Amino acid sequence: MRNILVLTSLIMALAILSPATSTAQQLKNSSFETDFGSKEDENMWGDHGIAFGEAYVANADTEGHPKRAHSGDRMLLINAPSGTWNGVWQEVNWGSEVSYAWEAYYRIEHPSLPHECETFMKVEFYDFSGSPIGESEGSRHQEQTHNRWVLDSMRGITPKGTAQIRFVLLAGPNNEDQGVINRIYWDDARILE
């Protein structure tokens, strides 16, 4: 009996002294180093990830793309044909009335985007049945970033009933008949908490 008490005390002490581990889930393919594939292959923007409209993985220093990704060799390119919304999303399990935080780097090549075209981060909230229950948008960006990657982030509290969060990077709608806008890039998206 004494040995069991000693062992139990030792396990409890180790649990108290061990560093806390993060409970945040990670996004898959968060640096966009892997091509998007079919949803069935779970090779889009991670598990249950979807690319909508014109969103692609681009190789740095090819075909007029930036010479460097924020990290690695590849980045997300979001094109914005006239009158459309385009981007990627990835859904992960989450909880009700708890905090979330995420960040990503964006880059807008010269010149700045037309008046009615913006790029931004967004979070959508879904209940256990998959029905939408709310959303939150980050800051909208239009200005060229002068050949720099700029850190953007969002944080908040999920609404009551949240079971999943959809993390979204998007651009649009380009309503000024400017042709395809092809100078919006994102890289290194990650969940912080």
Contacts in CASP RR format, 6 or more apart in sequence:
PFRMAT RR
TARGET T0000
AUTHOR 0000-0000-0000
METHOD contacts of the structure
MODEL  1
MRNILVLTSLIMALAILSPATSTAQQLKNSSFETDFGSKEDENMWGDHGI
AFGEAYVANADTEGHPKRAHSGDRMLLINAPSGTWNGVWQEVNWGSEVSY
AWEAYYRIEHPSLPHECETFMKVEFYDFSGSPIGESEGSRHQEQTHNRWV
LDSMRGITPKGTAQIRFVLLAGPNNEDQGVINRIYWDDARILE
22 193 0 8 1.000
24 191 0 8 1.000
24 192 0 8 1.000
24 193 0 8 1.000
25 92 0 8 1.000
25 93 0 8 1.000
25 94 0 8 1.000
25 191 0 8 1.000
26 190 0 8 1.000
26 191 0 8 1.000
27 45 0 8 1.000
27 46 0 8 1.000
27 90 0 8 1.000
27 92 0 8 1.000
27 102 0 8 1.000
27 167 0 8 1.000
27 189 0 8 1.000
27 190 0 8 1.000
27 191 0 8 1.000
28 45 0 8 1.000
28 46 0 8 1.000
28 47 0 8 1.000
28 49 0 8 1.000
28 90 0 8 1.000
29 45 0 8 1.000
29 46 0 8 1.000
30 188 0 8 1.000
30 189 0 8 1.000
30 190 0 8 1.000
31 69 0 8 1.000
31 70 0 8 1.000
31 71 0 8 1.000
31 72 0 8 1.000
31 74 0 8 1.000
31 187 0 8 1.000
31 188 0 8 1.000
32 45 0 8 1.000
32 57 0 8 1.000
32 69 0 8 1.000
32 74 0 8 1.000
32 75 0 8 1.000
32 76 0 8 1.000
32 186 0 8 1.000
32 187 0 8 1.000
33 57 0 8 1.000
33 72 0 8 1.000
33 73 0 8 1.000
33 74 0 8 1.000
34 43 0 8 1.000
34 57 0 8 1.000
35 43 0 8 1.000
35 57 0 8 1.000
36 43 0 8 1.000
36 44 0 8 1.000
36 45 0 8 1.000
36 51 0 8 1.000
36 55 0 8 1.000
36 56 0 8 1.000
36 57 0 8 1.000
36 88 0 8 1.000
37 43 0 8 1.000
37 44 0 8 1.000
38 44 0 8 1.000
39 48 0 8 1.000
39 49 0 8 1.000
39 50 0 8 1.000
42 48 0 8 1.000
44 50 0 8 1.000
44 51 0 8 1.000
44 88 0 8 1.000
45 51 0 8 1.000
45 88 0 8 1.000
45 89 0 8 1.000
45 90 0 8 1.000
46 90 0 8 1.000
47 90 0 8 1.000
48 90 0 8 1.000
48 91 0 8 1.000
49 88 0 8 1.000
49 89 0 8 1.000
49 90 0 8 1.000
49 91 0 8 1.000
50 88 0 8 1.000
50 89 0 8 1.000
50 90 0 8 1.000
51 87 0 8 1.000
51 88 0 8 1.000
52 85 0 8 1.000
52 86 0 8 1.000
52 87 0 8 1.000
52 88 0 8 1.000
52 89 0 8 1.000
53 79 0 8 1.000
53 84 0 8 1.000
53 85 0 8 1.000
53 86 0 8 1.000
53 87 0 8 1.000
54 78 0 8 1.000
54 79 0 8 1.000
54 80 0 8 1.000
54 81 0 8 1.000
54 84 0 8 1.000
54 86 0 8 1.000
54 87 0 8 1.000
54 180 0 8 1.000
55 76 0 8 1.000
55 77 0 8 1.000
55 78 0 8 1.000
55 79 0 8 1.000
55 86 0 8 1.000
55 87 0 8 1.000
55 88 0 8 1.000
56 76 0 8 1.000
56 77 0 8 1.000
56 79 0 8 1.000
57 74 0 8 1.000
57 75 0 8 1.000
57 76 0 8 1.000
57 77 0 8 1.000
58 65 0 8 1.000
58 74 0 8 1.000
58 75 0 8 1.000
58 76 0 8 1.000
58 77 0 8 1.000
58 185 0 8 1.000
59 65 0 8 1.000
59 73 0 8 1.000
59 74 0 8 1.000
60 66 0 8 1.000
60 67 0 8 1.000
60 68 0 8 1.000
60 69 0 8 1.000
60 72 0 8 1.000
60 73 0 8 1.000
60 74 0 8 1.000
60 75 0 8 1.000
61 67 0 8 1.000
61 68 0 8 1.000
65 75 0 8 1.000
65 77 0 8 1.000
65 185 0 8 1.000
66 75 0 8 1.000
66 107 0 8 1.000
66 109 0 8 1.000
66 147 0 8 1.000
66 185 0 8 1.000
69 75 0 8 1.000
69 187 0 8 1.000
70 105 0 8 1.000
70 107 0 8 1.000
70 149 0 8 1.000
70 187 0 8 1.000
70 188 0 8 1.000
71 187 0 8 1.000
71 188 0 8 1.000
75 107 0 8 1.000
75 185 0 8 1.000
75 186 0 8 1.000
75 187 0 8 1.000
76 87 0 8 1.000
76 88 0 8 1.000
76 169 0 8 1.000
76 185 0 8 1.000
76 186 0 8 1.000
76 187 0 8 1.000
77 182 0 8 1.000
77 184 0 8 1.000
77 185 0 8 1.000
78 86 0 8 1.000
78 87 0 8 1.000
78 88 0 8 1.000
78 119 0 8 1.000
78 169 0 8 1.000
78 170 0 8 1.000
78 171 0 8 1.000
78 184 0 8 1.000
78 185 0 8 1.000
78 186 0 8 1.000
79 86 0 8 1.000
79 171 0 8 1.000
79 180 0 8 1.000
79 181 0 8 1.000
79 182 0 8 1.000
79 184 0 8 1.000
80 86 0 8 1.000
80 113 0 8 1.000
80 117 0 8 1.000
80 171 0 8 1.000
80 172 0 8 1.000
80 173 0 8 1.000
80 174 0 8 1.000
80 180 0 8 1.000
80 181 0 8 1.000
80 182 0 8 1.000
80 184 0 8 1.000
81 174 0 8 1.000
81 179 0 8 1.000
81 180 0 8 1.000
81 181 0 8 1.000
82 174 0 8 1.000
82 175 0 8 1.000
82 176 0 8 1.000
82 177 0 8 1.000
82 178 0 8 1.000
82 179 0 8 1.000
82 180 0 8 1.000
83 172 0 8 1.000
83 173 0 8 1.000
83 174 0 8 1.000
83 175 0 8 1.000
84 172 0 8 1.000
84 173 0 8 1.000
84 174 0 8 1.000
85 170 0 8 1.000
85 171 0 8 1.000
85 172 0 8 1.000
85 173 0 8 1.000
86 170 0 8 1.000
86 171 0 8 1.000
86 172 0 8 1.000
87 168 0 8 1.000
87 169 0 8 1.000
87 170 0 8 1.000
87 171 0 8 1.000
88 168 0 8 1.000
88 169 0 8 1.000
88 170 0 8 1.000
89 124 0 8 1.000
89 166 0 8 1.000
89 167 0 8 1.000
89 168 0 8 1.000
89 169 0 8 1.000
90 166 0 8 1.000
90 167 0 8 1.000
91 126 0 8 1.000
91 164 0 8 1.000
91 165 0 8 1.000
91 166 0 8 1.000
91 167 0 8 1.000
92 164 0 8 1.000
92 165 0 8 1.000
92 167 0 8 1.000
92 191 0 8 1.000
93 163 0 8 1.000
93 164 0 8 1.000
94 100 0 8 1.000
94 125 0 8 1.000
94 158 0 8 1.000
94 162 0 8 1.000
94 163 0 8 1.000
94 164 0 8 1.000
94 165 0 8 1.000
95 158 0 8 1.000
95 161 0 8 1.000
95 162 0 8 1.000
95 163 0 8 1.000
96 158 0 8 1.000
96 159 0 8 1.000
96 160 0 8 1.000
96 161 0 8 1.000
96 162 0 8 1.000
96 163 0 8 1.000
97 157 0 8 1.000
97 158 0 8 1.000
97 159 0 8 1.000
97 160 0 8 1.000
97 161 0 8 1.000
97 162 0 8 1.000
98 157 0 8 1.000
98 158 0 8 1.000
98 162 0 8 1.000
99 155 0 8 1.000
99 156 0 8 1.000
99 157 0 8 1.000
99 158 0 8 1.000
99 193 0 8 1.000
100 123 0 8 1.000
100 154 0 8 1.000
100 155 0 8 1.000
100 156 0 8 1.000
100 157 0 8 1.000
100 158 0 8 1.000
100 165 0 8 1.000
100 191 0 8 1.000
100 193 0 8 1.000
101 153 0 8 1.000
101 154 0 8 1.000
101 155 0 8 1.000
101 156 0 8 1.000
101 191 0 8 1.000
101 192 0 8 1.000
101 193 0 8 1.000
102 121 0 8 1.000
102 123 0 8 1.000
102 153 0 8 1.000
102 154 0 8 1.000
102 155 0 8 1.000
102 167 0 8 1.000
102 189 0 8 1.000
102 190 0 8 1.000
102 191 0 8 1.000
102 192 0 8 1.000
103 151 0 8 1.000
103 152 0 8 1.000
103 153 0 8 1.000
103 154 0 8 1.000
103 189 0 8 1.000
103 190 0 8 1.000
103 192 0 8 1.000
104 121 0 8 1.000
104 151 0 8 1.000
104 152 0 8 1.000
104 153 0 8 1.000
104 169 0 8 1.000
104 186 0 8 1.000
104 187 0 8 1.000
104 188 0 8 1.000
104 189 0 8 1.000
104 190 0 8 1.000
105 149 0 8 1.000
105 150 0 8 1.000
105 151 0 8 1.000
105 152 0 8 1.000
105 186 0 8 1.000
105 187 0 8 1.000
105 188 0 8 1.000
106 119 0 8 1.000
106 141 0 8 1.000
106 145 0 8 1.000
106 149 0 8 1.000
106 150 0 8 1.000
106 152 0 8 1.000
106 184 0 8 1.000
106 185 0 8 1.000
106 186 0 8 1.000
106 187 0 8 1.000
107 145 0 8 1.000
107 147 0 8 1.000
107 148 0 8 1.000
107 149 0 8 1.000
107 150 0 8 1.000
107 184 0 8 1.000
107 185 0 8 1.000
107 186 0 8 1.000
107 187 0 8 1.000
108 119 0 8 1.000
108 141 0 8 1.000
108 142 0 8 1.000
108 143 0 8 1.000
108 144 0 8 1.000
108 145 0 8 1.000
108 183 0 8 1.000
108 184 0 8 1.000
108 185 0 8 1.000
109 144 0 8 1.000
109 183 0 8 1.000
109 184 0 8 1.000
109 185 0 8 1.000
110 144 0 8 1.000
110 146 0 8 1.000
110 183 0 8 1.000
111 144 0 8 1.000
112 142 0 8 1.000
112 143 0 8 1.000
112 144 0 8 1.000
113 119 0 8 1.000
113 141 0 8 1.000
113 142 0 8 1.000
113 143 0 8 1.000
113 181 0 8 1.000
113 183 0 8 1.000
113 184 0 8 1.000
114 174 0 8 1.000
114 176 0 8 1.000
114 178 0 8 1.000
114 181 0 8 1.000
115 142 0 8 1.000
115 176 0 8 1.000
116 172 0 8 1.000
116 173 0 8 1.000
116 174 0 8 1.000
116 175 0 8 1.000
116 176 0 8 1.000
117 142 0 8 1.000
117 171 0 8 1.000
117 172 0 8 1.000
117 173 0 8 1.000
117 174 0 8 1.000
117 175 0 8 1.000
117 176 0 8 1.000
117 178 0 8 1.000
117 181 0 8 1.000
118 140 0 8 1.000
118 141 0 8 1.000
118 142 0 8 1.000
118 171 0 8 1.000
118 172 0 8 1.000
119 140 0 8 1.000
119 141 0 8 1.000
119 142 0 8 1.000
119 169 0 8 1.000
119 170 0 8 1.000
119 171 0 8 1.000
119 172 0 8 1.000
119 184 0 8 1.000
119 186 0 8 1.000
120 137 0 8 1.000
120 138 0 8 1.000
120 139 0 8 1.000
120 140 0 8 1.000
120 141 0 8 1.000
120 152 0 8 1.000
120 170 0 8 1.000
120 171 0 8 1.000
121 137 0 8 1.000
121 138 0 8 1.000
121 139 0 8 1.000
121 152 0 8 1.000
121 153 0 8 1.000
121 154 0 8 1.000
121 167 0 8 1.000
121 168 0 8 1.000
121 169 0 8 1.000
122 135 0 8 1.000
122 136 0 8 1.000
122 137 0 8 1.000
122 138 0 8 1.000
122 168 0 8 1.000
122 169 0 8 1.000
122 170 0 8 1.000
123 135 0 8 1.000
123 136 0 8 1.000
123 154 0 8 1.000
123 165 0 8 1.000
123 166 0 8 1.000
123 167 0 8 1.000
123 168 0 8 1.000
124 132 0 8 1.000
124 134 0 8 1.000
124 135 0 8 1.000
124 165 0 8 1.000
124 166 0 8 1.000
124 168 0 8 1.000
125 132 0 8 1.000
125 133 0 8 1.000
125 134 0 8 1.000
125 135 0 8 1.000
125 158 0 8 1.000
125 159 0 8 1.000
125 162 0 8 1.000
125 164 0 8 1.000
125 165 0 8 1.000
125 166 0 8 1.000
126 132 0 8 1.000
126 133 0 8 1.000
126 162 0 8 1.000
126 163 0 8 1.000
126 164 0 8 1.000
126 165 0 8 1.000
126 166 0 8 1.000
127 133 0 8 1.000
127 161 0 8 1.000
127 162 0 8 1.000
127 163 0 8 1.000
128 161 0 8 1.000
128 163 0 8 1.000
130 163 0 8 1.000
130 164 0 8 1.000
133 159 0 8 1.000
133 161 0 8 1.000
133 162 0 8 1.000
134 159 0 8 1.000
136 154 0 8 1.000
136 156 0 8 1.000
138 152 0 8 1.000
138 154 0 8 1.000
139 152 0 8 1.000
141 150 0 8 1.000
141 152 0 8 1.000
149 187 0 8 1.000
153 192 0 8 1.000
155 192 0 8 1.000
155 193 0 8 1.000
158 165 0 8 1.000
167 189 0 8 1.000
167 191 0 8 1.000
169 186 0 8 1.000
169 189 0 8 1.000
171 181 0 8 1.000
171 184 0 8 1.000
172 181 0 8 1.000
174 181 0 8 1.000
END
